[in-house]
Amino acid sequence: MTTVEQQVPVRELPAFSRGPVLAVSAAVGALLTAVSGRYGYFGDELYFVAAGHHLDWGYADQPPLLPLVALLMESIAPGSVAVLRIPATLAIMAAVVLAALLAREFGGGRRAQLLAAGAVAVSPGFLGTGHLLATSTLDPVAWIALTYLLVRWVRTRSDLLLLAAGIVTAVGLQVKFLLVGFWAVALVAVLFCGPRELLRRPALWHGGAIAVLVTVPTLIWQARNGWPQLEMGRVVAGESGYAGGIPGFLPLGFVGSGVLVGSVLGVAGVVQLLRSPEHRFLGVTALGVALLFMLAGGRPYYIAGVLPLLWAAGAARVERRRPAAWWRWVPTWPVYALTAVALLLANVLPIRPASVHADQPVQIGDFQRDEIGWPAMVADVQAAYRALPPEVARDAVVVTGDYWTYSAVQRFAPELPSYSFARGAAWFGIPPEGSGAVVFVGDPSAIAPAFRAVTRVGELDNDERVANLVQGTPIHVLDGRRVPWAQLWASARHL
């Protein structure tokens, strides 16, 4: 591969198609806003709200930004899922605009900018996570902003862009640590492909120092708590089989985020970047990041942040060079429109009301409507707690075997003293040593040997259930604890 060492002249860009691009972004925002109040909390959203009420510099399974955002939105409008999801909607709207700006940086005019913006707008990956507050919603936007700054630096050589890249990285690392993988691959790609001048710019390393300094408090928290994030990575790798493992990583990553439009533009974008000496390092980085996450057992959506870069490069290529006859029809407005209709019919967004019953299979489009049953589920827990004799209930606590149930109890029954040894919730606190009986939701086998009496008192058996995940979950009362909670918690805690 040839390297790019020489200074490149700053080229003029086509005009930004502000009106059409902002119209696409606004349409996406309006659609997400219209559906955001049609269903209740996603399980992770409940967890973020619960984590926000236990603010810290870090968490066992994530950095601190999402819990802080969830707490802020919950403080503005308690109990409003529509308000909670406003940051997610704004993030996807920003992704649409950034994709268009990337296409413009690649020399794309009005058509290329609309093709790139539209690819985000009809992406099931971006829409599917864009209507809920999740790390998988905000993290890709940091990647898109970062790649935009790097592409713009290649054109202008303005070092302020590298400082801005450091700030974006700092923010992104407060959502997920995945950007570490991007930079690890990108710096190696620059070393081999150029422009090596980038590595000699002090602004790059100053920006890196900003990112590191901002992340230090989180790293200190991780160090003080035994680096649970590393164990979380192993847990995710162990769960990779649910998404097809290594064979299914790239197909699901591309199809899940782009279907036909995104897949075709993505391949065209990779080809374009690898053929461009000045942008080759970005093509190598995109492929390298995909390989890194695939071999590490990451989830397919981890590569979502590099896809708009590929779509933008592919869109600019399509505008300059007419595609081959066999795929010329793909980057056209009828295909985009049909893709959008197909996504709506597939209920990727909750356009149709969802009603998931225990005796019905869960449809793909209904999976994220797993707020169905949260209040009823918590009511079952409350009923078990209230059935305790008054003298027992006085010192009783609720413990759950999973962090979603714990978060639901925290949200819908805050009067109950609830705890969980699952996932990040295990670090939110342990039951007081003076507590008595335990109303346990889930499989109590992890702690049952520490109690003299274990009695099943019921199950979560409401007709409507949370995506079939908790139907029939047992409720036990555990009494006569013989082991200190601190010791018991240390042995039962898991990710």
LUMDODREN-839164 format. One record per atom (N, C-alpha, C): residue in one letter; x, z, y. Coordinates in steps of 0.02 Angstrom, whole numbers, plus 50000, padded with zeros to 5 digits. Layout:
AXZY/...
end
This chain:
M500425000049940/M500005000050000/M500445000050063/T500244996150112/T500614996150174/T500415002150216/T500855004150260/T500705009850304/T500585007450374/V500275011650412/V500125010150482/V500535014950525/E501065012450557/E501485016750597/E501435015050671/Q501315008550686/Q501335006350755/Q500725008850794/Q500815009350860/Q500265010950904/Q499775005050903/V499135006550896/V498645001250896/V498295001250964/P498174995350991/P497834995051056/P497114997551049/V496895000851102/V496205003351103/V495734997451112/R495314996351063/R494864990651066/R494194992851096/E493864988151127/E493214989451155/E492694989651099/L492194993951109/L491674994651059/L491034991151082/P490624989051034/P489964986651052/P489564992251085/A489054990251120/A488624995251152/A488274999451099/F488185005851116/F487815010151071/F487075008551077/S486765007051021/S486045005351020/S485635011751025/R485665014751083/R485395021351093/R484645021751076/G484265017251104/G483545017551093/G483345017051020/P483545011650985/P483345011050914/P483615016650870/V484235018650881/V484525023850838/V484175030550850/L484075032250913/L483725038550928/L483005038350903/A482715032350902/A482035031850875/A482025033350801/V482525030950764/V482565032450692/V482665039950682/S483115042750722/S483245049950717/S482625053950732/A482265051950784/A481655055550803/A481115054950750/A481075049050719/A480575048050666/A480725052650607/V481365053250589/V481555057750534/V481395064950554/G481565066750615/G481415073550638/G480675075050638/A480265070150660/A479545071150661/A479265072050590/L479525068050544/L479295068450475/L479475075250444/L480095077350454/L480305083850426/L479925089650458/T479805089150523/T479425094350557/T478715094650532/A478425088850519/A477725088650496/A477635091950428/V478155091550386/V478075094350318/V478385101250310/S478765103450360/S479145109650350/S478715115850345/G478105115550370/G477665121350365/G477155120850309/R477215115650266/R476705114550214/R476825118650151/Y477395121950147/Y477535125850087/Y477985131650106/G478035136450062/G478385142650079/G479135142350067/Y479425148050057/Y480155148550052/Y480425145549987/F480955141649994/F481365139849937/F481755146149918/G481915146949854/G482235153049831/G482865154749869/D483285149749883/D483895151049920/D483755153049993/E483215150450021/E483035152450088/E482865159850091/L482495162150041/L482355169350037/L483005173350033/Y483475170749995/Y484115174149988/Y484505174250054/F484495168650091/F484845168550155/F484535173550204/V483875174050203/V483555178950247/V483755186050227/A483755187350162/A483965194050138/A484695195350157/A485125190250148/A485825191050165/A485915192250240/G485485188950280/G485525189950352/G485395197150373/H484995200650333/H484865207750347/H485425212150320/H485925209050290/H486535212650268/H487145208850295/L487135207650362/L487665203650392/L488355206350376/D488805201750361/D489485203650346/D489935197650362/W490585198650358/W491055193250372/W491095188250315/G490825190050258/G490835185550201/G490345187850148/Y490245183650099/Y489795185050044/Y490125182649980/A489885185149924/A490195183349860/A490135175949845/D489605172749870/D489465165849850/D489485160949908/Q489665163149968/Q489665158550025/Q489985161850085/P490175157850135/P490375160650200/P489765163150238/P489865165850299/P489325169650331/P488835165850376/L488935159350388/L488535156150440/L487795155550422/L487635153350360/L486925152350343/L486515158850348/P486765164550322/P486375170650332/P486275172350406/L486785171050448/L486705172450519/L486175167950549/V486185161450532/V485675156850558/V484985158950534/A484925160750470/A484275162850443/A484025169050480/L484465173750493/L484255179750529/L484025178150599/L484375173750634/L484185171850702/L483495168550702/M483375163850656/M482735160450655/M482175165250634/E482325169650587/E481825174650566/E481675179450622/S482165180950664/S482055185450721/S481615182050774/I481695175550782/I481285171850830/I480565171650809/A480455170150745/A479765169650720/A479745172450649/P479665179050642/P479665182050575/P479135178950529/G479365177150470/G478905174450420/G478725167150428/S478995163750478/S478835156750489/S479355152250456/V479155148950402/V479625144450369/V479745138250412/A479265136250452/A479355130450495/A479915131650546/V479925137650575/V480455139250623/V481125140150586/L481115143250528/L481715144150488/L482065137550475/R481675132250467/R481955125750447/R482135121250506/I482045123650567/I482225119550625/I482965117550624/P483445122050609/P484145119850606/P484275114350555/A483915114550499/A483995109350448/A483755102650474/T483185102750508/T482915096550537/T483405093650588/L483655097850632/L484135095550683/L484765092750651/A484985095850596/A485585093550561/A485495086450535/I484925085050504/I484815078350477/I484725073250533/M484415075250587/M484365070750645/M485055069050672/A485495074050674/A486175072950697/A486545068350649/A486425069050584/A486755064850534/A486565057550544/V485935056150561/V485715049250574/V486115046250632/V486165050050687/V486515047550746/V487265046750732/L487565051550698/L488275051150683/L488445045150639/A488005043650592/A488115037750549/A488125031450592/A487665030950639/A487665025150684/A488295024850727/L488515030550752/L489125030750792/L489735028850750/L489745030750687/L490295028750643/L490295021150635/A489715018250624/A489675010950618/A489925007550682/R489765010450739/R490005007750802/R490765008050807/E491065013650784/E491785014250784/E492125009050740/F491775006950688/F492035001650645/F491904994650674/G491654994450735/G491524988050767/G490824985450757/G490384989550729/G489704987350715/G489274987350776/G488874982050783/G488404981550837/G487724984450819/R487214981850850/R486544984650842/R486324984750769/R486424979250734/R486184978950665/R486564983950621/A487224984150628/A487614988650586/A487434995950600/Q487334997550663/Q487155004450680/Q486485006350651/L486005001750652/L485355003250623/L485385003550547/L485794999350516/L485874999650444/L486155006450423/A486665008750458/A486965015250441/A486485021050454/A486155020850512/A485675026150527/A485105026150477/G484865020150460/G484315019650412/G484505021950343/A485145020950324/A485365023250257/A485295030750251/V485455034450304/V485355041650303/V484605043250302/A484225039550342/A483515040950349/A483125040050284/V483355035450240/V483005034250177/V483395036950117/S483855041450130/S484245044450076/S483865050250046/P483715050049981/P483355055749951/P483765062149953/G484435061549951/G484855067449955/G484785070950021/F484825067150076/F484775070150143/F484065072550157/L483565068650139/L482875070850150/L482695076650104/G482925076250042/G482745081349993/G482995088250011/T483585088550043/T483835095050065/T483695096250139/G483525090950175/G483435091550247/G482795095150267/H482335096150219/H481725099750237/H481755106950215/L482355109550204/L482435116650191/L483125118850216/L483175125250232/L483805127850258/L484255129450199/A484815125850193/A485265126750137/A485965124650157/T486455127150121/T487145125050135/T487225117550123/S486855114850075/S486895107750061/S486585103450115/T486255106450163/T485975102950221/T486465102850278/L486765108550293/L487205108950352/L487915106750337/D488165107950277/D488855106250261/D489015098850269/P488595094150243/P488765087050252/P488825084850324/V488435087950369/V488465085950439/V489145087450469/A489455093050449/A490135094550471/A490615089250447/W490535086950385/W490955081550358/W490875075150398/I490255073350414/I490125067150450/I490435067550520/A490345073250554/A490645074050620/A491405073650616/L491695076650564/L492415076550556/L492675069450545/T492355065650501/T492575058850489/T492485054450550/Y491955055750588/Y491865052050650/Y492445053350698/L492655059550705/L493205061150750/L493855057950726/L493965057750661/L494585054650635/L494565047050646/V493995043850633/V493955036650645/V494045035050718/R493765039150761/R493845038150833/R494565039250854/W494905044050823/W495615045150839/W496025039150819/V495885036150763/V496245030150741/V496205024750794/R495635024250827/R495545019050878/R495855020950944/T495795027250965/T495995029151033/T496655032851037/R496845036250983/R497445040650981/R497385046351031/S496775048451047/S496675054051091/S496725060551051/D497215064751068/D497335070751029/D496805076051039/L496415075451092/L495855080151100/L495375079551042/L495335073651012/L494905072750954/L495145076750894/L495805077650888/L496075081550833/L495935088950843/L495965091250905/L495765098150918/L495025099150903/A494615094250922/A493895094650906/A493795094650830/A494205090750795/A494155090750721/A494305097650693/G494775101150723/G494925107950701/G494335112650712/I493995111850769/I493415116050784/I492845114550735/V492725108050722/V492205106150675/V492365108950605/T493005108550587/T493205111350522/T493085118850520/A493245122250574/A493135129450577/A492405131150566/V491955127450598/V491245128650589/V491025126950518/G491265121250493/G491085119250425/G491295124250373/L491875127350383/L492115132350335/L491705138650336/Q491295139550387/Q490845145350388/Q490205143950350/V490115137650329/V489535135750288/V489725135350215/K490255131550201/K490525130850134/K491285129850141/F491635131150086/F492355130150087/F492555123250064/L492075118750055/L492215112150027/L492675107950071/L492675109150137/L493095105250181/L493835106150166/V494015111650133/V494705112550112/V494905106750066/G494455104850021/G494585099249976/G494665092850014/F494255091750066/F494315085650106/F495005085150137/W495225090450169/W495865090250204/W496445089650156/A496395092950098/A496935092450049/A497045085250027/V496495081750015/V496545074749994/V496735070250053/A496435071550112/A496565067250170/A497295067350191/L497595073250192/L498295073650214/L498755069950166/V498625070450102/V499015066650053/V498905059150063/A498285057250076/A498125050150086/A498485047450148/V498505051350201/V498855049150262/V499605048550247/L499875053150209/L500595052850193/L500775046450157/F500335044150112/F500495038250073/F500255031750106/C499695032050142/C499395025950168/C499485025150244/G499675030550278/G499695030250350/G499005031450379/P498965032050444/P499525032250491/P499895038950491/R500545038850469/R500925045050465/R501015048250533/E500915044350584/E500945047050652/E500465052850660/L499895052650624/L499405058050627/L499715064750608/L500155064650558/L500465070850535/L500955073650585/R501195069550631/R501685071850680/R501365074150745/R500705073650749/R500355075750810/R500265083350810/P500545086850859/P500435094150863/P499705096050865/A499285091850896/A498575093550902/A498245094250833/L498485090450784/L498205091050717/L498315097950690/W498925100550698/W499095107050671/W498815112750713/H498745111450778/H498405116350820/H497665117050800/G497355111250786/G496665111450763/G496615115050696/G497115113850652/G497125117350589/G497195124850597/A497605126750646/A497685133950659/A497035137050683/I496655133450724/I496005135950746/I495555137150686/A495535132250640/A495115132950582/A495315138950539/V495965139850531/V496215145450490/V496045152050523/L496165152550589/L496045158950624/L495305160850621/V494865156050629/V494155157450627/V493945159750558/T494295157350506/T494115158950437/T494435165350412/V494925168050449/V495285173950426/V494825179750409/P494325181550451/P493885187150433/P493545186250365/T493325180150351/T493005178750287/T493505179550230/L494115177150241/L494635177750189/L494805185150177/I494815189050230/I494955196250221/I494395199450180/W493775197650195/W493215200350156/W493285198450083/Q493455192150069/Q493555189950000/Q494105194049966/A494665194950001/A495225198649972/A495035205849957/R494675208950002/R494475215949992/R493965216749935/N493615211449919/N493105211849867/N493285208149803/G493925206849794/G494155203949732/G494075196449726/W494015192849781/W493945185549782/W493375183049737/P492765185549749/P492205183149708/P492065175749716/Q492265172849772/Q492145165749782/Q492505161549729/L493085163749707/L493435160149654/L493045160449589/E492765166149574/E492345166749515/E491715162449522/M491455162149584/M490865157949596/M491025150649581/G491625148449598/G491825141649582/G491825140349508/R492055145249469/R492045144449396/R491335144349369/V490895148249400/V490195148249380/V489885141449392/V490005138549451/V489745131949467/V490005126749418/A490665127149403/A490955122449355/A490625123149287/G490475129349267/G490155130449203/G489445127849201/E489135127149260/E488445124649263/E488415117149273/S488995113749275/S489005106649292/S488635102349242/G488545104949182/G488195101049131/G487475099449150/Y487175103549193/Y486475102249213/Y486415095749250/A486965093349279/A486955087149317/A487325081549281/G487385082149216/G487695076849179/G488445077449171/G488735082849198/G489455083849191/G489855078349224/I490455077149199/I490885071949228/I490575065049223/P490285062949166/P489985056249164/P489435055049215/G489055060249230/G488495059349276/G488645060749349/F489275062849364/F489425064949431/F489345059349482/L489705053949474/L489675048549523/L488985045049525/P488695043449467/P488025040349470/P487515044649507/L487515051149491/L487035055549524/L487215056649598/G487865056949612/G488075057749682/G487875051949725/F487965045749700/F487785039949739/F487035038649739/V486735038849680/V486015037349676/V485615042849709/G485815049149698/G485445054649727/G485465054649803/S485985051849831/S486035051749904/S485865045049934/G485835039849895/G485725033449925/G485275028549889/V485115029649826/V484715024949786/V485025017949795/L484615012849803/L484875006049806/L485255004749871/V484955006349927/V485275004949992/V485935008549997/G485945015049985/G486555018849992/G487085016949942/S486895015349881/S487385013549830/S487725007049847/V487345002049868/V487634995549885/V488064996049947/L487804999249999/L488204999950060/L488825004250046/G488765009250002/G489325013449986/G489895009649953/V489725005349905/V490235001249872/V490554996449923/A490134993349964/A490404988850016/A490864992650064/G490674998850079/G491085002850124/G491755004650095/V491775006450031/V492405007949999/V492865001850001/V492594996149985/V492994989949986/V493254988650056/Q492834989350106/Q493034988150175/Q493594992850197/L493524999250182/L494025004150202/L494695002850167/L494675001350103/L495295000150067/L495644993850089/R495274989050116/R495564982750140/R495824983350211/S495644988750246/S495844989550315/S496454994050319/P497034991550341/P497634995750343/P497545002150385/E497195001750440/E497125007550483/E496635012750456/H496175010550414/H495675015150388/H495755016450313/R496275013750283/R496355014250211/R496375021550188/F496685025750228/F496735032850207/F496045036050199/L495545033650237/L494875036350230/L494545034050166/G494665027750146/G494405025350083/G494705029150024/V495375030150028/V495715034049976/V495455041249975/T495345044050034/T495085050850039/T494405051450007/A493955046650021/A493285046949992/A493315046749916/L493725042249889/L493795041849816/L494135048049788/G494635050549824/G495005056449801/G494565062649801/V494155063449852/V493705069149855/V493205068949797/A492935063049784/A492475062349727/A492815064149662/L493435061849653/L493805063449591/L493955070849587/L494145073949643/L494305081049644/L493705085249623/F493135084049654/F492545088049639/F492285086649569/M492365080449547/M492135078749479/M492545082449427/L493205082449435/L493645085849386/L493585093449391/A493425095949451/A493365103149461/A492695105849439/G492245101449416/G491595103749394/G491105104949451/G491225101749508/G490765102549565/G490105098949553/R489655099949599/R488995096849593/R488995090149629/P488595085349605/P488615078549633/P488495078349709/Y488075082849735/Y487935082549806/Y488525084849849/Y489055087349818/Y489645089249857/Y489955083349894/I489845077249870/I490145071449903/I489685068449956/A489115071749969/A488635068850017/A488955067850086/G489425072150105/G489705071750171/G490125065550184/V490395062350131/V490795056250142/V490375049950137/L489765050450112/L489365044450102/L489185040850168/P488975044350222/P488845040650284/P489455036950310/L490055039550299/L490665035850317/L490685029150281/L490535029250216/L490545023050176/L489975018550198/W489375021450210/W488815017350231/W488965013950297/A489285017550343/A489435014650409/A489935008950402/A490465010050362/A490965004750352/A490644998750318/G490205000050269/G489864994650235/G489394990850281/A489054994450324/A488584991250371/A488964986750419/A489534989050444/A489934984950490/A490184978650454/R490364979350391/R490584973550352/R490014968550343/V489414971150327/V488834966750318/V488684962850381/E488754966150439/E488604962850502/E489104957250517/R489744958450499/R490264953450514/R490274947750463/R490164949450400/R490224944450347/R489584944450306/R489294938650299/R488664938150262/R488794940050189/P488384944650162/P488494946750092/P488394941050043/A488644942049983/A488544937149930/A487794936449916/A487614930649888/A486904929149880/A486544934249835/W486904937049787/W486564941449739/W486374948149768/W486684950049824/W486474956449855/W486324955849929/R486244949649952/R486104948350022/R485454951550045/W484984952249999/W484324954850016/W484314962450023/V484834965850000/V484814973250001/V484834976050072/P485314974150114/P485334977150181/P484844973750229/T484204973750212/T483694970850254/T483134975850264/W482754975150317/W482254980150333/W481704980950281/P481494975550245/P480984976650194/P481214981450139/V481864980950120/V482114985350067/V482134992550092/Y482334993550155/Y482325000250183/Y481615003050184/A481134998850205/A480445001150209/A480175002850139/L480304998550090/L480074999950022/L480405006149994/T481035007250010/T481375013349987/T481045019550016/A480875019250081/A480545024850113/A479875026350080/V479485021050066/V478845021950034/V478925024949964/A479425022549927/A479555025049859/A479715032549861/L480105034549911/L480285041649916/L479675045949930/L479235043349973/L478625047249988/L478175047549927/L478115042049890/L477705042149830/L477995046749777/A478655047349775/A478985051849727/A478945059049749/N478645060349807/N478555067149832/N479215070649844/V479725066749864/V480365069849884/V480245074549942/L479795072649986/L479545077150037/L478845079450017/P478655085550035/P478005088150012/P477415085150051/I477335078550043/I476775075250076/I476125077150042/R476135076949975/R475535078949938/R475565086349923/P475015089849928/P475015097049910/P475235098049838/A475635103249827/A475875104649760/A475525110749733/S475365110549669/S475065116349635/S475355116749566/V475845120949558/V476195121449494/V475905127149454/H475605125649398/H475305130749355/H475735131949294/A475645137649265/A476055139549208/A475995134749151/D475415131449143/D475315127049086/D475435119749104/Q475735118449161/Q475875111549182/Q476615110549188/P476855104549169/P477565103149179/P477715102449253/V478325104049272/V478525103749342/V478785096849357/Q478495093449406/Q478725086849426/Q479335087549472/I479745082249473/I480345082549514/I480175083949587/G479665080549611/G479485081549681/G479195088349695/D478965091849643/D478665098449652/D479165104049646/F479765102549623/F480235108049608/F480385112249668/Q480455108949726/Q480635112849785/Q480025116249816/R479435115349788/R478865119149811/R478805125549772/D479385128649757/D479375134549714/D479215140849754/E478915140049813/E478625145849845/E477975147749812/I477695143149772/I477055144549740/I477165150349692/G476815155849705/G476875161549661/G477315167149687/W477715165949742/W478135171449766/W477725177649785/P477215177049828/P476835183049846/P476505186249785/A476225182149740/A475905184849681/A476405188249635/M476995185349630/M477515188349589/M477705195249615/V477785195749681/V477965202149711/V477385207049703/A476775204549705/A476205208949694/A476215212049625/D476455208249575/D476525210949508/D477035216649507/V477575215849545/V478085221049548/V477805227249583/Q477445226049637/Q477145231649673/Q476655235449629/A476275231849589/A475795235149545/A476145239549494/A476695237049466/A477075241149418/A477365247349451/Y477575246649513/Y477865252349549/Y477325257549565/R476735255149586/R476195259749604/R475885263149543/A475985260149484/A475715263249423/A476125269149400/L476705270249430/L477115275949412/L476775282449435/P476845287749398/P476595294249422/P476905295949489/P476545299249533/P476805300649600/P477485304049600/E477575308849555/E478215312449554/E478795307949531/V478635302749492/V479145297949470/V479275292749524/A478735290349555/A478795285149606/A479195287449666/R479185294049679/R479525296649738/R480265294749741/D480605294749683/D481315293249682/D481475286749645/A480965282749630/A481065276649592/A481345271049636/V481685266349604/V481945260349638/V481755254249597/V481785248449630/V481675242049597/V482345238649589/V482495236249530/V483105232349518/V482895225849484/T483175220349505/T483005213849476/T483615210749443/G483485206549394/G484025203249358/G484245196749389/D483895194449442/D484105188349477/D484015189349552/Y484405185549590/Y484425186649662/Y483825183649698/W483495178649670/W482895175849701/W482325180949701/T482225184149643/T481695189149638/T481835194949686/Y482455197149688/Y482645202449735/Y482475200349806/S482655194249824/S482545191849893/S481805191449908/A481405189449858/A480675189149868/A480395196149879/V480625201049840/V480385207849850/V480585210449919/Q481185208949941/Q481405210950007/Q480955207950061/R480745201650051/R480355198250102/R479625200550102/F479315200950043/F478595202250039/F478415209450026/A478905213550007/A478765220749996/A479365224850021/P479515224450085/P480105227850111/P480075235450104/E479475238050090/E479415245350083/E479705247750017/L479795243249969/L480075245249904/L480835245449908/P481155250749885/P481885251049884/P482145246549828/S482375240549845/S482545235549794/S483275233849796/Y483535232049736/Y484245230449728/Y484305225149673/S484875221949670/S485015217249616/S485765216949605/F485965216249541/F486675215549526/F486855208249514/A486415203649537/A486525196449527/A486785193149590/R487245188749582/R487505184449634/R487725188549695/G487655185749754/G487885189249814/G487495195549829/A486875196149804/A486475202049816/A486795208349787/A487225207549738/A487545213349706/A487995217049755/W488205213649809/W488645216749859/W488245219749917/F487585219349915/F487175221849970/F487065229449966/G487265232349912/G487175239449904/G486955241149833/I487045247449814/I486845249749748/I486335255449757/P485925256549706/P485435261949712/P485795268649724/P485485273149761/P485795279749773/P485855283649708/E486375287749704/E486485291649643/E485915296549630/G485555298449682/G485005303049673/G484355299849653/S484355293149644/S483735289749625/S483555291349553/G482925289949536/G482685291549469/G482535285449428/A481885284549412/A481675279049369/A481815272249402/V481855267149360/V481985260349384/V481425255849360/V481105252349407/V480655246849389/V481085240649387/F481205238249326/F481675232649317/F481295226149304/V481465220949342/V481145214449335/V481655209749303/G481505207449243/G481965203049207/G482195206149142/D482755203449116/D483035206049054/D483475212049070/P483285218049046/P483655224149065/P484255225649021/S484435221048975/S484945222648925/S485615224548955/A485765222149015/A486415223649045/A486495230949063/I485935234449077/I485985241449097/I485575246149053/A485165243249008/A484725247448967/A485085252948928/P485685251648898/P486015256948860/P486175263148900/A486175262548967/A486335268249009/A485735272749022/F485145271048993/F484535274949005/F484265277548938/R483955283348942/R483675286448881/R483025283048860/A482645280548908/A481995277648891/A481925270848926/V481725265848888/V481595259148914/V480915256948889/T480445256148936/T479755254748917/T479515248448953/R479275243748914/R478995237648945/R478295239348970/V478175237849035/V477535239649065/V477135233549087/G477415227549080/G477045221649100/G477505215649106/E477235210449137/E477625204449149/E477335200749209/L477725196149235/L477495192049290/L477065186549260/D476415187349265/D475975182949227/D475425179849270/N475555178749333/N475055175549375/N474965168249353/D474365165449365/D474235158549344/D474705153649378/E474805154249443/E475255149749479/E475945152949480/R476445148949462/R477105151849452/R477635147849489/V478185150949501/V478725147849539/V479095142949495/A478865136649496/A479185131349458/A479315133249385/N478865137249356/N478925139449286/N479535143849274/L479865146149327/L480485149849317/L480375157149301/V479815160049321/V479725167149310/V479095168749271/Q478755163749246/Q478165164949205/Q478355169049144/G478035174749134/G478175178949076/G478785183349083/T479105183449141/T479685187849150/T479465195149142/P479795198949099/P479565205749085/P479715210649141/I479315215849145/I479435221449190/I479495227749147/H480045231349154/H480165237449116/H480235243349164/V480105249149139/V480275255349174/V480825258749134/L481385259949168/L481965263149137/L482025270149166/D482115275049123/D482145282049147/D482685285749109/G482925291249139/G483425295349107/G484125292249111/R484325290349170/R484985287149177/R485545292149159/R486025289849120/R486575294149096/R487255292149124/V487265286749165/V487905284049192/V487835283549267/P488365285249306/P488325284349379/P488195277149397/W487805276249451/W487655269349471/W488275265349488/A488775268449518/A489375264749537/A489705261649475/Q489735265649421/Q490035263049359/Q489585257849327/L488945259149328/L488465254549297/L488455247849334/W488485248149400/W488465242149442/W489085237849430/A489655241049425/A490275237349415/A490265233549349/S489945236249298/S489935232849233/S489385227549230/A488835228449267/A488265223849263/A488325218149313/R488675219049367/R488705214049421/R488955207349395/H488615202049414/H488815195349391/H488605190049443/L488925184249438/L488785178749482/L488385173149448/
end
